[in-house]
């Protein structure tokens, strides 16, 4: 009598079918000798080990929602290789890149020494219980957008990760590009993915997609934000990139939207039961557990798949194959990125008379550092704008705007290079102090000077504030792009960040 799929997987998890599955799984293929240690180790854990891994986690999220939350499961060998290493007890380095949700925002015991309840602390504990050789490094940074981290990726991502979780939908979607087919943020995100995937260790990437502010509102509008629809998010555009590059997707929206919005498809209640009331963005304790459930469920699906279909030479070839050409034509990522933030700006500063390196006054616990002036003298950065292939570099300037007190930024280039003069009004219409980023395109020069000064005609007593400069050798221009409120961006200083 034929077994049901559920019964079949249950027998596999308890080792009952170990003798009936062929040595190379249900899809036999040539095996590369370098996989033999994994095959040997995995064969020992097919029964008890898989059962222990599955039994080592208690789910809170209803099964139907966990299944819906797997937005995409790639056939590519990178993720299979990493999970095989986990199952075999070999050292595995996991890195989390993301925003405040990854940092643990709104969890009551985020990153606590005992019994933490934020998503990545819970996942880390689960992985450590599976193998003491798994190391999870959480680089979640409040208010972070992917296109900023991409410019400074070497500050946050080591050269040798095995698995990288990327969580940026919530912040990237806060100011959406209206184009769904070829927008600047999607192009930047592709370059970011290519930088991560191109690490020497050929890491697996998992895209962790959260909600955009406004998708979970229980009222038509709140605090100036109108309620958004299911599709009002860059998630589907970013998913195209995940599918193109063979990266897994975990989707909080897919798993929980109908349950939260209509209290359907599960027993976990509405939005208010697992999302911060009035916040419209961050999960509370139950929401963090739901997200952890989704991540663990995805990993356990790969474990089960490895039990049924052990590693073959095909996996090795796909895991180490060169990246395909960019999905967006010509969208090549920069092999080099230079990033100077906060105190580190002194490394490229050649003139700062009249400017003071000062901490922001809005967050004394996690201050953001930058140069500030009320005078007219220029702040000058000296940068080599020649790329390895001789093409000019793009220089991104990070600066502050506010509702009052800020003047007009006048930006120019000299000392062997030229650029189109750029004037930026530092005034905002709303009551926040916000860091923005704009791209300058100077010509090639080994010691190009980028000058920033208070423009004539600025209101009396007004000031300027510059908190960072980055340099890249890739396509894409950001003009007056909002990064986030300065009080949350202490990580820009390179010495601290707001959890």
C-alpha positions as CSV (number, residue, x, y, z in Angstrom):
1,X,0.0,0.0,0.0
2,X,1.4,3.4,-1.0
3,X,2.5,5.8,1.8
4,X,1.1,9.3,2.1
5,X,3.7,12.0,1.6
6,X,3.5,13.0,5.3
7,X,3.9,9.4,6.5
8,X,6.8,8.9,4.1
9,X,8.6,12.0,5.4
10,X,7.9,10.9,9.0
11,X,9.5,7.5,8.3
12,X,12.5,9.2,6.7
13,X,12.9,11.5,9.7
14,X,13.0,8.4,12.1
15,X,15.3,6.4,9.9
16,X,12.8,3.7,9.0
17,X,13.4,4.0,5.2
18,X,17.2,4.3,5.4
19,X,17.7,0.8,4.0
20,X,15.2,1.3,1.1
21,X,16.6,4.6,-0.3
22,X,19.5,4.1,-2.7
23,X,22.9,5.4,-1.7
24,X,22.7,8.3,-4.1
25,X,19.1,9.3,-3.3
26,X,16.1,9.2,-5.5
27,X,18.0,11.0,-8.3
28,X,21.3,9.2,-8.8
29,X,24.2,11.2,-10.3
30,X,27.9,11.2,-10.4
31,X,29.5,12.0,-7.1
32,X,32.6,14.2,-6.7
33,X,35.2,12.9,-4.3
34,X,35.2,16.2,-2.3
35,X,31.7,15.5,-1.2
36,X,32.5,12.1,0.4
37,X,33.1,13.6,3.9
38,X,29.6,15.2,3.8
39,X,28.0,12.0,2.4
40,X,29.6,9.9,5.1
41,X,28.5,12.3,7.9
42,X,25.0,12.8,6.6
43,X,24.4,9.1,6.2
44,X,25.0,8.8,9.9
45,X,22.4,11.5,10.7
46,X,19.8,10.6,8.2
47,X,17.7,8.9,10.9
48,X,18.5,10.1,14.4
49,X,20.1,13.3,13.4
50,X,17.3,14.5,11.2
51,X,14.8,13.5,13.8
52,X,16.8,15.4,16.4
53,X,17.0,18.5,14.2
54,X,13.3,18.5,13.5
55,X,12.5,17.7,17.1
56,X,14.8,20.4,18.4
57,X,12.3,23.2,17.6
58,X,8.8,23.8,18.8
59,X,6.6,25.6,16.3
60,X,4.1,28.3,17.2
61,X,3.1,29.2,13.7
62,X,0.4,27.1,12.2
63,X,1.8,24.6,9.6
64,X,-0.3,26.0,6.8
65,X,1.3,29.4,7.3
66,X,4.8,28.0,7.6
67,X,4.4,26.3,4.2
68,X,3.1,29.5,2.6
69,X,6.1,31.4,3.9
70,X,8.6,29.6,1.7
71,X,8.5,32.1,-1.1
72,X,11.1,30.3,-3.2
73,X,13.2,27.2,-2.7
74,X,16.1,27.1,-5.2
75,X,17.5,23.9,-6.7
76,X,21.0,25.4,-6.7
77,X,23.6,23.6,-4.6
78,X,24.8,26.5,-2.5
79,X,22.1,26.2,0.2
80,X,22.3,22.4,0.0
81,X,26.0,22.5,0.5
82,X,25.7,24.8,3.6
83,X,23.0,22.7,5.3
84,X,25.0,19.6,4.5
85,X,27.9,21.1,6.4
86,X,25.6,21.9,9.3
87,X,24.3,18.4,9.4
88,X,27.8,16.9,9.3
89,X,29.1,19.1,12.1
90,X,31.6,21.0,10.1
91,X,32.3,24.7,10.8
92,X,29.6,27.0,9.3
93,X,29.7,30.9,9.4
94,X,26.3,32.5,9.2
95,X,25.9,36.3,8.8
96,X,22.7,38.3,9.1
97,X,22.5,41.6,7.2
98,X,19.3,43.6,7.7
99,X,17.5,46.4,9.6
100,X,16.0,47.0,13.0
101,X,13.8,43.8,12.8
102,X,17.0,41.7,12.4
103,X,18.5,43.8,15.2
104,X,15.6,42.7,17.4
105,X,13.4,45.8,17.5
106,X,10.2,45.4,19.6
107,X,11.2,42.0,21.1
108,X,11.0,42.3,24.9
109,X,14.2,40.3,25.5
110,X,16.2,41.1,22.3
111,X,19.7,39.6,22.4
112,X,19.3,38.9,26.1
113,X,22.0,36.7,27.7
114,X,19.4,34.2,28.8
115,X,16.1,33.3,27.1
116,X,16.3,35.9,24.3
117,X,13.2,36.1,22.1
118,X,14.3,38.0,19.0
119,X,14.3,36.1,15.7
120,X,18.1,35.6,15.2
121,X,18.9,34.9,18.8
122,X,16.3,32.1,18.7
123,X,17.6,30.8,15.4
124,X,21.2,30.9,16.7
125,X,20.2,28.8,19.7
126,X,18.6,26.3,17.5
127,X,21.6,26.0,15.2
128,X,24.0,25.8,18.1
129,X,22.0,22.9,19.6
130,X,22.4,21.2,16.2
131,X,26.1,21.8,16.1
132,X,28.5,23.7,18.2
133,X,30.5,24.6,15.0
134,X,27.8,26.9,13.7
135,X,28.5,30.6,14.3
136,X,25.8,33.2,13.7
137,X,27.0,36.8,13.4
138,X,24.0,39.3,13.5
139,X,24.9,42.5,11.7
140,X,21.3,43.8,11.8
141,X,21.5,47.6,12.0
142,X,18.6,49.9,12.7
143,X,17.2,52.0,9.9
144,X,19.4,50.3,7.3
145,X,18.7,50.3,3.7
146,X,20.3,47.8,1.3
147,X,21.8,50.5,-1.0
148,X,23.8,52.0,1.9
149,X,25.2,48.7,3.1
150,X,26.0,47.8,-0.4
151,X,28.3,50.8,-0.7
152,X,30.0,49.8,2.5
153,X,29.7,46.0,2.4
154,X,33.2,45.2,3.5
155,X,32.5,46.9,6.9
156,X,29.7,44.5,7.7
157,X,30.3,41.2,5.8
158,X,33.4,39.1,6.3
159,X,35.2,37.6,3.3
160,X,34.3,34.0,4.2
161,X,30.6,33.5,5.1
162,X,28.9,30.2,4.3
163,X,25.3,31.5,4.6
164,X,24.0,35.1,4.5
165,X,20.4,36.1,5.4
166,X,19.4,39.5,3.8
167,X,16.4,41.4,5.3
168,X,15.8,44.7,3.7
169,X,12.3,44.9,2.3
170,X,10.9,46.8,5.3
171,X,13.4,49.7,4.9
172,X,13.9,49.6,1.2
173,X,10.1,49.8,0.7
174,X,9.7,52.8,2.9
175,X,10.2,55.1,-0.1
176,X,9.2,53.0,-3.1
177,X,10.3,53.5,-6.7
178,X,7.1,53.6,-8.8
179,X,8.8,51.4,-11.5
180,X,8.5,47.7,-10.9
181,X,10.5,46.6,-13.9
182,X,13.8,48.5,-13.9
183,X,14.0,50.8,-10.8
184,X,17.2,52.1,-9.2
185,X,16.7,50.3,-5.9
186,X,16.2,46.9,-7.6
187,X,19.3,47.5,-9.7
188,X,21.3,48.5,-6.6
189,X,19.9,45.4,-4.8
190,X,21.2,43.2,-7.6
191,X,24.6,44.7,-7.3
192,X,24.5,44.1,-3.5
193,X,23.5,40.4,-4.1
194,X,26.3,40.0,-6.6
195,X,28.8,41.3,-4.1
196,X,27.6,38.9,-1.4
197,X,27.4,35.9,-3.8
198,X,30.9,36.7,-5.2
199,X,32.6,36.2,-1.8
200,X,35.4,33.6,-2.1
201,X,33.4,31.1,-0.2
202,X,30.5,31.2,-2.6
203,X,28.0,31.6,0.2
204,X,24.3,30.7,0.0
205,X,21.9,33.7,0.2
206,X,18.5,33.6,1.8
207,X,16.2,36.6,1.3
208,X,14.1,37.3,4.4
209,X,11.2,39.5,3.4
210,X,9.2,41.5,6.0
211,X,6.3,43.9,5.6
212,X,6.5,47.5,4.4
213,X,5.2,50.1,6.8
214,X,1.5,50.4,6.3
215,X,0.7,46.9,5.1
216,X,-0.4,45.8,8.5
217,X,-2.3,48.9,9.6
218,X,-5.8,48.1,11.0
219,X,-7.1,51.5,10.1
220,X,-7.3,53.3,6.7
221,X,-4.4,55.6,7.7
222,X,-2.1,56.3,10.7
223,X,0.3,59.1,11.4
224,X,0.3,60.2,7.8
225,X,0.7,56.7,6.4
226,X,-2.2,55.3,4.3
227,X,-2.9,51.6,4.5
228,X,-1.0,49.7,1.8
229,X,-2.1,46.7,-0.2
230,X,-0.6,43.2,-0.4
231,X,1.4,44.1,-3.5
232,X,2.6,47.6,-2.3
233,X,6.1,46.4,-1.7
234,X,9.4,45.8,-3.6
235,X,9.2,42.1,-2.5
236,X,8.0,40.8,-5.8
237,X,10.7,42.7,-7.7
238,X,13.4,41.5,-5.4
239,X,12.0,38.0,-5.7
240,X,12.8,38.1,-9.4
241,X,16.4,38.6,-8.4
242,X,16.3,35.7,-5.9
243,X,14.9,33.4,-8.5
244,X,17.4,34.5,-11.1
245,X,20.4,33.8,-8.8
246,X,18.9,30.7,-7.2
247,X,18.6,32.2,-3.7
248,X,15.9,31.0,-1.2
249,X,13.1,33.4,-0.1
250,X,11.3,33.4,3.2
251,X,8.3,35.7,3.1
252,X,6.5,37.0,6.2
253,X,3.9,38.6,4.0
254,X,3.1,35.4,2.1
255,X,2.9,33.5,5.4
256,X,0.8,35.9,7.5
257,X,-1.0,38.5,5.4
258,X,-4.3,36.8,5.2
259,X,-4.2,35.7,8.8
260,X,-3.3,39.2,10.0
261,X,-5.7,41.0,7.6
262,X,-8.7,38.7,7.7
263,X,-7.9,36.3,10.6
264,X,-8.0,33.5,8.0
265,X,-5.7,30.6,7.2
266,X,-4.4,30.0,10.7
267,X,-5.1,30.4,14.4
268,X,-2.6,33.1,15.3
269,X,-5.0,36.0,15.4
270,X,-4.9,39.4,13.6
271,X,-2.1,41.9,13.1
272,X,-2.3,43.3,16.6
273,X,-1.5,39.9,18.1
274,X,2.0,39.7,16.5
275,X,2.8,43.2,15.2
276,X,3.6,46.4,17.2
277,X,0.4,48.5,17.6
278,X,0.6,51.8,15.8
279,X,4.1,51.0,14.6
280,X,3.0,49.3,11.4
281,X,6.4,47.7,10.9
282,X,8.1,45.7,13.7
283,X,6.9,42.4,15.0
284,X,6.4,41.9,18.8
285,X,7.5,38.8,20.6
286,X,5.0,36.5,18.9
287,X,5.9,38.0,15.5
288,X,9.6,37.4,16.1
289,X,8.8,33.8,17.0
290,X,6.7,33.4,13.8
291,X,9.6,34.7,11.7
292,X,12.0,32.3,13.5
293,X,9.6,29.5,12.7
294,X,9.7,30.4,9.0
295,X,13.5,30.4,8.9
296,X,13.8,27.1,10.8
297,X,11.1,25.5,8.6
298,X,13.0,26.5,5.5
299,X,16.2,25.0,6.9
300,X,14.5,21.8,7.9
301,X,13.0,21.4,4.4
302,X,16.6,21.4,3.0
303,X,17.6,18.9,5.7
304,X,14.7,16.6,4.6
305,X,15.6,17.1,1.0
306,X,19.3,16.1,1.7
307,X,18.1,13.0,3.4
308,X,16.1,12.0,0.3
309,X,18.5,13.3,-2.3
310,X,22.1,13.3,-0.9
311,X,24.8,15.6,-2.3
312,X,26.1,14.8,-5.8
313,X,28.6,16.3,-8.2
314,X,25.8,18.4,-9.7
315,X,25.4,20.2,-6.4
316,X,29.1,20.9,-6.3
317,X,29.2,22.3,-9.9
318,X,26.2,24.6,-9.3
319,X,27.5,25.8,-5.9
320,X,30.8,26.8,-7.4
321,X,29.7,27.9,-10.9
322,X,30.4,31.5,-12.0
323,X,27.5,34.0,-11.5
324,X,25.4,34.6,-14.6
325,X,25.4,38.0,-16.3
326,X,23.4,40.6,-14.4
327,X,19.7,40.3,-14.7
328,X,19.5,44.0,-15.4
329,X,21.7,44.5,-18.5
330,X,25.1,46.0,-17.7
331,X,24.4,46.1,-13.9
332,X,27.9,45.0,-12.9
333,X,28.8,45.3,-9.2
334,X,31.9,47.1,-8.2
335,X,34.8,44.8,-7.2
336,X,36.1,47.6,-4.9
337,X,34.1,49.7,-2.5
338,X,35.6,52.4,-0.2
339,X,33.6,53.8,2.7
340,X,34.5,56.5,5.2
341,X,31.8,57.3,7.8
342,X,31.8,59.5,10.9
343,X,35.1,59.6,12.7
344,X,36.7,57.7,9.7
345,X,36.1,60.7,7.5
346,X,39.4,62.1,8.8
347,X,41.2,59.5,6.7
348,X,40.3,61.4,3.5
349,X,39.9,64.9,4.8
350,X,42.6,67.4,3.7
351,X,40.9,70.6,4.8
352,X,38.4,71.1,7.6
353,X,39.0,74.7,8.8
354,X,35.8,76.0,10.4
355,X,34.3,72.5,10.6
356,X,34.0,70.5,13.8
357,X,33.8,66.7,14.2
358,X,30.8,66.4,16.5
359,X,28.3,63.8,17.7
360,X,24.6,64.2,17.0
361,X,22.6,65.8,19.9
362,X,19.5,63.6,19.4
363,X,20.9,60.3,20.7
364,X,23.4,60.5,23.4
365,X,23.5,56.7,23.9
366,X,24.4,55.9,20.3
367,X,25.7,59.2,18.8
368,X,26.2,59.6,15.1
369,X,29.4,61.5,14.3
370,X,30.0,63.9,11.5
371,X,31.5,67.2,10.4
372,X,29.5,70.3,11.3
373,X,29.9,74.0,10.3
374,X,28.1,77.4,10.5
375,X,30.9,79.1,8.5
376,X,31.6,79.4,4.8
377,X,35.0,77.6,4.5
378,X,34.9,74.4,2.5
379,X,35.3,70.9,3.8
380,X,37.5,69.0,1.4
381,X,37.9,65.3,0.8
382,X,40.8,63.9,-1.3
383,X,39.9,60.7,-3.2
384,X,41.5,58.7,-6.0
385,X,38.6,58.6,-8.5
386,X,40.3,56.2,-10.9
387,X,38.8,52.7,-11.0
388,X,40.9,49.6,-11.6
389,X,39.8,49.7,-15.3
390,X,40.5,53.4,-15.6
391,X,36.8,54.5,-15.5
392,X,35.8,57.3,-13.2
393,X,34.4,56.5,-9.8
394,X,31.1,57.5,-8.4
395,X,31.3,59.4,-5.0
396,X,28.4,59.3,-2.6
397,X,28.0,62.1,0.0
398,X,26.0,61.6,3.2
399,X,24.6,64.8,4.7
400,X,21.9,66.0,7.0
401,X,18.6,67.8,6.4
402,X,16.2,69.2,9.0
403,X,13.0,71.3,9.2
404,X,15.0,74.3,10.5
405,X,18.6,75.4,11.0
406,X,20.1,73.8,7.9
407,X,21.5,75.8,5.0
408,X,22.2,75.0,1.4
409,X,25.0,72.6,0.4
410,X,27.3,73.7,-2.4
411,X,29.4,70.8,-3.8
412,X,32.2,71.2,-6.3
413,X,35.3,69.3,-7.5
414,X,38.9,70.4,-8.3
415,X,42.6,69.5,-8.0
416,X,42.8,67.6,-11.4
417,X,39.1,66.6,-11.6
418,X,35.9,68.3,-12.5
419,X,32.2,67.5,-11.8
420,X,28.9,69.2,-12.4
421,X,28.3,71.7,-9.5
422,X,25.6,70.4,-7.1
423,X,23.4,72.5,-4.9
424,X,21.2,70.8,-2.2
425,X,18.7,72.5,0.0
426,X,19.1,71.3,3.6
427,X,15.5,72.2,4.6
428,X,12.8,69.6,5.1
429,X,9.0,70.2,5.3
430,X,8.6,67.7,8.2
431,X,10.0,67.8,11.7
432,X,12.8,65.3,11.5
433,X,16.6,65.4,11.3
434,X,17.4,63.0,8.4
435,X,20.6,61.8,6.7
436,X,20.4,61.8,2.9
437,X,22.8,60.6,0.2
438,X,23.7,62.1,-3.2
439,X,26.0,60.9,-6.0
440,X,28.8,63.0,-7.5
441,X,30.4,62.0,-10.7
442,X,33.9,63.5,-10.9
443,X,36.4,62.9,-13.7
444,X,39.4,60.7,-13.1
445,X,42.2,62.1,-10.9
446,X,44.5,60.4,-8.4
447,X,43.9,63.2,-5.8
448,X,40.5,64.6,-6.7
449,X,39.1,67.1,-4.2
450,X,35.4,67.0,-3.3
451,X,34.5,70.3,-1.7
452,X,31.4,70.9,0.5
453,X,30.5,74.4,1.7
454,X,27.7,76.6,2.9
455,X,26.2,78.3,-0.2
456,X,25.9,82.0,-0.3
457,X,22.3,83.1,0.4
458,X,21.8,80.5,3.1
459,X,19.7,81.8,6.0
460,X,21.8,83.5,8.7
461,X,23.0,81.1,11.4
462,X,22.3,78.0,9.4
463,X,24.6,75.0,9.4
464,X,25.8,72.1,7.4
465,X,26.5,68.5,8.5
466,X,28.4,65.8,6.6
467,X,28.6,62.3,8.1
468,X,30.0,60.1,5.3
469,X,31.6,59.6,1.9
470,X,31.7,56.3,-0.1
471,X,33.2,55.5,-3.5
472,X,32.2,52.8,-5.9
473,X,32.9,51.8,-9.5
474,X,29.5,50.7,-10.7
475,X,26.5,52.1,-12.5
476,X,23.7,53.9,-10.6
477,X,23.1,57.4,-9.3
478,X,21.3,58.4,-6.1
479,X,20.3,62.0,-5.8
480,X,18.8,63.3,-2.6
481,X,18.0,59.8,-1.4
482,X,16.8,59.5,2.1
483,X,18.8,57.2,4.3
484,X,17.0,57.6,7.7
485,X,16.7,59.6,10.8
486,X,20.1,60.7,12.1
487,X,19.3,59.6,15.7
488,X,19.1,56.0,14.5
489,X,22.3,56.0,12.3
490,X,25.1,55.7,14.8
491,X,26.5,52.9,12.7
492,X,27.5,55.5,10.2
493,X,30.3,56.5,12.5
494,X,31.9,53.1,12.1
495,X,32.3,52.7,15.9
496,X,28.8,52.1,17.2
497,X,25.3,51.4,16.1
498,X,21.8,51.6,17.6
499,X,20.3,48.2,18.3
